[in-house]
């Protein structure tokens, strides 16, 4: 996710874990996990994931960036479940967040520039807000 009041969702990505569970070792230590960008989903599933990600971002009243993670049933109905909203995703050149935006058409340096712009927008909004305490 990227944005303030009008957030946008990147392309959808998928992690194929190299172990049964995508735990610390599978994520950081072993080389068996494989990122798939874009995720192997139908158009309808992709649309659903992106819409759910925007809804979660808005429901949490977030700004700037977030990575919204989902789980999908492997067989049968293949229902999609919101897993977590990560408000400070990894941001190295090999992290999933910048890879997803690169696949969406936003280069790493442009992504950093956009995040700075969003932070400045949010700060300007806060500076325009005044509070008073009247009794």
C-alpha positions as CSV (number, residue, x, y, z in Angstrom):
1,X,0.0,0.0,0.0
2,X,1.1,3.5,-0.8
3,X,-0.6,6.8,-0.1
4,X,-2.4,8.9,2.4
5,X,-6.1,9.7,1.8
6,X,-6.1,8.0,-1.6
7,X,-4.1,4.8,-1.0
8,X,-3.1,2.6,-3.9
9,X,-2.3,-1.1,-3.9
10,X,0.6,-2.5,-5.8
11,X,0.5,-5.7,-7.8
12,X,-0.1,-8.7,-5.7
13,X,2.9,-10.9,-4.7
14,X,3.2,-14.4,-3.3
15,X,5.8,-16.2,-1.2
16,X,6.3,-19.9,-1.8
17,X,8.0,-21.0,1.5
18,X,10.9,-23.3,1.3
19,X,9.8,-25.0,4.5
20,X,6.4,-26.1,5.8
21,X,6.0,-22.8,7.7
22,X,7.2,-19.4,6.7
23,X,9.1,-18.9,9.9
24,X,12.3,-16.8,10.7
25,X,14.6,-19.4,9.2
26,X,12.5,-19.8,6.0
27,X,12.3,-16.0,5.7
28,X,15.9,-14.9,6.5
29,X,18.3,-17.9,6.7
30,X,17.4,-20.5,4.1
31,X,17.3,-19.8,0.4
32,X,14.4,-22.1,-0.4
33,X,11.6,-19.5,-0.2
34,X,10.6,-18.0,-3.6
35,X,8.8,-14.7,-4.2
36,X,6.4,-14.8,-7.1
37,X,5.5,-11.4,-8.6
38,X,2.8,-11.2,-9.7
39,X,1.1,-13.8,-7.6
40,X,-0.5,-16.7,-9.5
41,X,-4.1,-15.7,-8.9
42,X,-7.1,-15.2,-11.1
43,X,-8.1,-11.7,-12.1
44,X,-11.0,-11.9,-9.6
45,X,-8.8,-13.0,-6.8
46,X,-6.2,-10.3,-7.6
47,X,-9.0,-7.7,-7.6
48,X,-10.3,-9.0,-4.3
49,X,-6.9,-8.9,-2.6
50,X,-6.2,-5.4,-3.7
51,X,-9.6,-4.2,-2.6
52,X,-9.2,-5.8,0.8
53,X,-5.8,-4.3,1.2
54,X,-7.1,-0.8,0.5
55,X,-10.0,-1.4,2.9
56,X,-7.6,-2.6,5.6
57,X,-5.3,0.4,5.1
58,X,-8.2,2.7,5.4
59,X,-9.8,0.9,8.4
60,X,-6.5,1.3,10.3
61,X,-6.3,5.0,9.3
62,X,-2.8,4.5,7.9
63,X,-0.7,6.8,5.8
64,X,2.5,6.4,3.8
65,X,3.2,2.8,3.4
66,X,2.1,-0.7,4.6
67,X,2.3,-4.2,3.4
68,X,-1.0,-6.1,3.8
69,X,-0.6,-9.9,4.1
70,X,-3.2,-12.5,3.2
71,X,-3.6,-16.2,3.5
72,X,-5.4,-18.4,1.0
73,X,-6.9,-21.8,1.4
74,X,-4.8,-24.2,-0.7
75,X,-7.7,-26.3,-1.9
76,X,-11.5,-26.2,-2.3
77,X,-13.0,-22.7,-2.1
78,X,-9.6,-21.0,-1.9
79,X,-11.0,-18.3,0.3
80,X,-8.8,-15.3,1.0
81,X,-8.2,-14.2,4.6
82,X,-6.5,-11.0,5.8
83,X,-3.5,-12.1,7.9
84,X,-1.9,-8.8,9.1
85,X,-1.2,-5.2,8.2
86,X,2.6,-4.6,8.4
87,X,3.0,-0.8,9.0
88,X,6.8,-1.0,8.7
89,X,7.6,-3.6,6.0
90,X,11.2,-4.4,5.1
91,X,12.6,-1.8,2.7
92,X,15.9,-3.2,1.4
93,X,16.3,-3.7,-2.4
94,X,15.5,-7.4,-1.8
95,X,12.4,-6.9,0.4
96,X,9.0,-7.7,-0.9
97,X,7.6,-4.2,-0.5
98,X,9.9,-2.4,-3.0
99,X,9.8,-5.4,-5.3
100,X,6.0,-5.2,-5.5
101,X,6.2,-1.5,-6.4
102,X,8.9,-2.1,-8.9
103,X,6.6,-4.6,-10.6
104,X,3.9,-2.0,-10.5
105,X,6.1,0.5,-12.3
106,X,7.6,2.5,-9.4
107,X,11.4,2.4,-9.3
108,X,13.1,2.1,-5.9
109,X,14.3,5.7,-5.9
110,X,10.9,7.0,-7.0
111,X,9.3,5.0,-4.3
112,X,11.5,6.7,-1.7
113,X,10.7,10.1,-3.2
114,X,7.0,9.4,-3.1
115,X,7.2,8.3,0.6
116,X,8.9,11.6,1.5
117,X,6.2,13.5,-0.4
118,X,3.5,11.7,1.5
119,X,5.2,12.4,4.8
120,X,5.4,16.1,4.0
121,X,1.8,16.1,2.9
122,X,0.7,14.5,6.2
123,X,2.9,16.9,8.2
124,X,1.4,19.9,6.4
125,X,-2.1,18.6,7.2
126,X,-1.2,18.3,10.9
127,X,0.2,21.8,10.9
128,X,-3.1,23.2,9.5
129,X,-5.0,21.4,12.3
130,X,-5.6,23.3,15.4
131,X,-7.1,22.2,18.7
132,X,-8.8,24.1,21.4
133,X,-10.2,23.2,24.7
134,X,-13.3,24.9,25.6
135,X,-15.3,24.3,28.7
